[in-house]
């Protein structure tokens, strides 16, 4: 959600691997600043059931990203 206009870099049912780019952050919709809401689901039915995700530049957290911690956002195209 809130990707830049036409910023989705993957298609429905496309398999992605660790390190693949999936979208370009933006502020479409009712967003006041560029950001990304990411929800991982196994099925595309509503109501959906999500599962936790941890990114390589974050602390390991079995319940997803840790609250109250700021994580770095890198400029598009930079591999840190």
Secondary structure, DSSP 8 states (H G I E B T S, - for coil): --EEEEEE-S-TT----TT---EEEB-TTT-SS-B-----BS---SS--B-----TTS---TTSS-TT-------TT---
